[in-house]
Amino acid sequence: MTSVGNGIYKLGINGNSASHTIKASTQKLTNFFGGLAILFVLWWIGIYLITLNPSMVHFSDFGPVPAFRAIPYMWSDGEIPRAFLSSGYRLGSGLLIAIAIGVPIGILMGRSRTFRELSNSPFQLLRMISPLAWEPIAVIVLPTWNSAIIFLIAIAALWPVAFSTAAGLAKVDPAWLKVSRNLGARPWQIITTVIMPAIAFDVITGIRLALGVAWIVLVPAEFLGVTSGFGFAIEDARESLAYDHLMAMVLLIGVVGYVLDSTCVLFMRRFSWHRG
């Protein structure tokens, strides 16, 4: 094939690839917004059907239109930023504690057979206890409601991180560890240069699972004892009968949770060995 023909051939391949990428991106955006549109239409229809009954007309504020209208007012009033800051601080603190404890425990479970066998039954028992079941104990033992909520988030997020880390370490080729030892690597160097890069994808997967559990625990944990956060805002809106504010907060909780989960997915793709 001549150089000109070869160039035309490559140009055709690149053009097809770009066209395929644009088409795939367009399809993803269409599915994304189409799915949201279906959700909001079903939401609107459900509220409309309920409010056809005159005795249920007060439920009209639960609809999507009042919720969207309330968001700018709640933002300018400072209610949404305060909820973001308070809930974000509790969620971040709890997750950091869970990661700091869960990753080393997971490494021990993956590296030490004795530790894994001894810890399996107690860890599985503790994992199956609902995080909210610890709330009365946490409130009694810890000095503030804030610290109690952080504890509940940490205990909820700990187990997904630990078990996912252990599962990732179990997949590491033992030959890598043997080679690193033969090259004179110290235990800490093996952990930082071999083990952690190898299990990064699994650790982030565990963090993603932990984030989902922690986000679910956070809101009901904020219903009592605190005066800030998403859970408090929902409870306050319920007591003041501001149902549009209540649904606006519910909507924002879903949006923030979706963004956090999507961020974890991006990190998972970054550290995946199978990415293109």
N, C-alpha and C positions, 0 to 999 in steps of 0.2 A: 504493500500500500504506500503511495506517495506521501510526502510530508503534508501536502495540502489536504489530501484525502484523510490522512490521520487526524489533522486538526479539525476538519469538519466532523469526523466521527466523535472526537472528544467533546466538541462543542454540543453535538446532539445529545450525548450522554449527560453532560452538565446541565443542559437545558431541561431534559426530562427529569433529572434529579431535583432541580429547583422547582419545576412545576409540581412534582409529587409532594415536595415539602410544603409549598404554598397550599396545595389542595388539602393536605393532612391538617395543617394549622387551621384552615378555614372550617374544616369539618369539626375539629375540636371546639372551636369557638361557637359554632352553630349548636353543637350538642350541649355545651356549657350553658349558654343563654337560653336555649330552648328548654332545657330541664328546669332552669329557674322559673321561666315563664309558666310552665305547666304547674309547678309547685304553687306559685302565687295565685294563679287562676283557680286552682282547687281550694286554696285557702279562702279566696274571696267568695267562691260559690258556697262553701260550707257555712260561712258567716251569714251570707245572704239567705240561705235556706232556713237557718236557725231563727233569724230575725223576722221571718214572715209571720211568726207567731207574735201577736202584739205584746204578750207578757214577757217575751224574750228580746224586746227591741233594745234594751240597754246593753246587749252583747254586741251591738254594732261597733263599739270602740275596739273590739278585738280584731277587727278586719285589718287588711294590709294597708289601706289608704290612711286611716288614722295613725297607724304605727309609723309610716314614712313621714307623715306630717309632723309628728312629735319629735323626730330625731333632731332637726335643726334647732328647735327650741331647747331641747335637753342639752345639746352641745353648747349653745351660747350661754345657757344657765350654769354650765360647769358640771352638771350631773354626770354626763358621760365621761369626760376626762378624769374626774375623780374616781369613777368606777374602774376605768382602765388602769390608773396608777395603783390603786389599792389591790385589786385582784391580780394585776400583773406582778406586783411585788410578792404577794403570797405564793402565787404559782411558781415564779422564778426561784424563790428561796427554797420551796419544797422540792422542786425538781433538782436543784443543785445539791441539796443534801442527799436525795435519793441516788443521784449519779455518783457522788463522792463515796457513798457507802456501797451501792449496788455493783459498780464495776469491779472494785477489789474483791468483793464476795464472789462475783461471777468468775473472776480469774482463779480464785482459790478452788472453786467448785470444778472448774475445767482442768486445773493442773494437779490437784491432789485427790486421788481416789478415796483416801480415808476420810478427808473432809467432806467430800461429796456424799458418801454413804452415810456418814454420821448426821449431816445437816439436812438430808433430803426430807425425812419425815417431819421434823419440826418446821422447816421452811414451808413445806406444802400445807401443813396445818395452819400456819400463820397467814399464808397467802389466801386461804379460803375464807378468812374472817373479813367481813365487810369493813372497809376503812371507817365508815361512819359509826360502827359499833364501838370504836375506840373513843368517840367524842366525849362521853361522860367522864371517862378516866383522864383524858387529856385536859379537860377543863379543870378538874380537881388538882392534878399534879402540876401543870404548867401555870406560870404566873399570869398570863394574859390570854384573852380569846385569840388575839392575833397569832401568838406562838402556838396555840392549840390547833388553829387552822393549818398553819405551816406543817405541823407534825402530821396531821391527817393526810395532807397532800404527799408528804414524804413517805409515809407508810404505804400509801396507795401506789406510788410510783416506783417504790424500791424493787418489788418482785419482778415486774416485766424487765427492768434493766438488768437485774442479776441473772435471771434465767436466760435471757437472750444473749448476754455476754458469755455465759457458760456454754451455750449451744454453739456460738461462734468459735470459741476456743477449741471445742471438740472437733471442728472441721479443719483445724490447722494441721498441716503436714508435719509429723514429728521430725522428718528429715531436716526441715528448716531450723528447728531448735538445735539439732545435733550439729549441723554445719556451723551455726553461730557460736556454739560452745567450742568447737574445734578451732575456730578462728580467734578464740580468746575473749569472746564477749562475756561481760559480767551479767549477773542476773538482772540488774536494773536496765542494762543495755538491751538485753533480750526482750524485756517487757516493752521498752520504748521504741525499738527499731524493728522488732519482728512481730511480737504479739499484738500490740495496739494497732499498727497499720492493717494487720490481717483480720482483726475482728471489728474494725471501725464500722463496717456496714451493719453488722449484727448489733453493735452497741446502739447505733442510731435507730435501727429498727425497734429495739427495746425502748429507747427514749420516745419514739413515736407512739408506741403502745401505752407507755407510762403517761404521756401527755394526754391521751384520750381519757384514761381513767382519772387522772388528776383534775382535768377540766370538768368532768362530771361530778366529782366529789366537792370541788371548790364552791359551786353555787349553793347547794343545800347547806354546806358548812357555814356560809355567810348569812343564813337566814336569822341566826340568833347571836346575840352578844356583841356584834360589831355595828358600826354606823357608817360603813363605806363598803364599796365593792358591788359587783353585779347582783349577788344574792340579796344584799341589803336593799338595793334599788328596786328589785322585784317585789320584795316583801313590803317595802314602803309604798310602792304604787298600788299594791293590792289593798292595803289598809286605808289608803286615801281614795280608793275607787277610781284611780287614774289608769283605766285599763289600756288606753292608747300608749301610755308610758310603759306599762308592764309589757305589752307586746313588742314595743320598740326595743326594750332591753333583751327580751327573748331572741329577737331577730339579731341583735348585735352579738349576743353570746354565740349564736350559730356562725356568724360571719368571722368573728375572731378565732373561734375554734377551727374553722375551715382554713383560715390563713396560716395558723400555727401548724396544722397538719400538712398543708402544702409545702411549707418551709422545710419540714422534716423530710418530705419526699424528695425535694431538691437536693438535700444533703445526702440522702440515701443513693440517689443517682450519681452524685459526685464521687462517692466512695465505693460504688459497686464495681466489682471486677468484671462484670459482664456488660458494662456500658459500651456503647459504640464509639 
